[in-house]
């Protein structure tokens, strides 16, 4: 029997990275210990067994097991969604983002978060409901602060907040346990050119009608609605997904196809001139975008990632899916079965069995992929995202999933804060060993967002690059307006540095940011950090002035939502069952927190109260 040693190594590394023993892997896969051992030795597996591995290990992907990439974007995982909803403690039943253009060409947007509720067993008091309202709120900071004085008349069941740029409306249920709905109607604004996500997706979003949604909350169903501009007579639509923190190294089209191999059901209502896309259990930390542009400008790569009903009717067994995909790719290439067999260096009978739905071996599938350039590894896993069950993921497995999804990794992120008695803080924020994992287009820059915003009381300082300890020229921050976002920033790293790995440091000063006022008795303060790219280690440290001995020093992990309060659940025990490594040396005036594999979308902090 033929062997595939590189596949065996990939499976073994994925199992060890997840922290599984051979026996635990056998239990998760539903096979014998000997089957796992043979697979890791490079035995030529059948597709059904290979799919079991990809199903059990969220960090694996079709491209990593059938292609030539050690790390590649994984399939959409309901298990990741389940972990996020459990840690956030609430769920949004449905989120709707819509955009249209009036007769004067002005853009009108509306956002809805429907059926927002705490999960069973969580708080029902009015303060907790106010926390949840502020979490889903999509307005400015001033309007967000206005929510603190929100009326809670139980007879009203409705509350409206008007600001200069939007109207916010809450509709409440008749008792505390009931869900509430939130709607935000933004006032018409002139349609302007949006630079969008600097990089490969510029071709899609520039000068195009766009509706986008960033998923940072657990949403059961997401719907994007887009009414194209009136001047676009024959619109073409493109749907794609990108990580919220970087431009995908493999490109937006490839990432979308990897996440959603079943395709995306795009609906077009000719009467209302409205295109819409609906997704179940969208993956957190991902931005979903629906764009329209003239048909003659639709890039070829995005046509493949665009919505399709071609795959919706395929409900047979997994291997039948693979066979139909091979047959469709062969017919698109204009090849007969005998001609394909010649290209594959196989017999015509092997091709007939493959297209008929027999359970093929990995070696056969790889020959088919080489012989049919129009066939993608993800095509052979069509139907799997719908069939995947929700597993009880460990935080370590979730970290690996997002690492492969984003396609970049940092060895270490740190934030060191030094305080004065006046409450002023000088801090150094550093990222070490940031590099790109996925192969990218030759010469393509790495574009990331990495949590170096200046802060409310800070000043944006220069960013200094290092490589192997040698200082490199200063790296400037590129400010931009991201799709569906206010002004934001990204770091643009040249391709050679992106492959080798870079380190960068920024220094910042904050005046009286940590000052304890007489009225702040009992209030906890302290620095926090939320990783924007997958990071192997996070270090938070605080240096206190001589003689200052804070009380109640502790470390916390909370969901990185818009608003967190002491009432928000502390997730340290759930996400890091071995405990957080907090070192407190008040004699030396030092407190340090170390976290291995901090998760995206969660805020790690050190807090204390005045002595």
C-alpha angles and dihedrals in degrees: 000000000000120000135216105203096175090055090051090053091049092052093046093050091048091050093048092046089055089051095242126148120218090259093050090049090052091052093049092047095044093233137107125280089245092057090056091048092050092048091054090047088062102262111172099255128204120242094251091058092043090054089052089058093048090047094051098043111050091194091065120086138185091255094051094051099037103025133053099264122108090199123030138154111284130224119272107278125209086194090067090050090050092053092049094049091048093051095044091049096216139067138211109219095203137002122195126190118185136174132185138165126232127220091275092054096252118146119239119192134189130186127192133188107188129188097015110178144148116255119250114293097027130118122293101185120119093249091057091050089051089053089054092047091053091047096059093037113122101193139099125291092257092054090046091056089050088065090072088074092046112149114238101195102158091208093060101055088185136074131183129197119189122199134174093269107026149018116232121198131185123193115194133201122241095258137034095257094056122100122249132216126226127198130182119192111189119207120250114278131185112271106246134179111271118207086208121183105353106237140036097352092059088094089063106042104033111104089354135118106255137183118184140177128197111209111215097138130060103268121178096200132015124195125187118195124189129181105196120232113273093244092061101087099175107025125194117204131215126190122193143156129222132178112264092235106045148011106268110254093220092047132261094271094054093046092050092051091048093050095043110027090161090067128239122274104237114190123198120197105197093189095055093029090230130143119198139181126195124198129187118220098354113208115256119241090034128111115217117202133189114192136177128205138155113296093242091060100051106120114231094236092059095049087068092050093045124106114288136179091195092097100037095088095052105106102143127109118305095255090052088057090054092048093051091049091052091048092049092048091049092051092048088053091050094237130144120225090255092052091049090049089054091052091048093046087234137116121270087242090061091055091048091051091047094052092042091062103258113156101263128204124245093250090056093049092050091052089050091051091052092047096047113050090186092061117091127198088239090059089067091057097052111143094025096101090058092046098047113114124214111263127194098255123202117227088247091057090048090051091053090048094056092042090059092040096053094040097215131087138190123206094212142002122192140180117193117189125192116192135203126207090255090062095254116143133204113192141181119211114194137178119196129198100002109176143157117255103188123067111253139191111293111273094007116149122234109240117192143157111224113180100262097128113149095240130224095294100024138091125233106247128194119278116232121205128214133183121188090344094305118121115240130194117290115276114222122215115241113221116207144155107252120210109277092001141098119246110316139164139233135189116234111208120189115244098249091054092044091059096043096042129246139216126210137182134200127191122208140177127212121190117220090338091138100034114138109220122203089251092055096078109152094010116134119219135175146123124293135192132199117192115230095188127036107277128189095211136016123198122191118181137174128196115201126203117262113284095013111126113183121203132228096018109187143152126235141187119203136165111276094238125143094266129028127173134177086269091064113101116267107228100190095109094044099046097034108030092173089061134248118286102237118170117194119187107165093171088063092035094238133129119179133182122195122190126184115216100352112203125244114251096030129105120224117199147170116217136184140164129231115273 
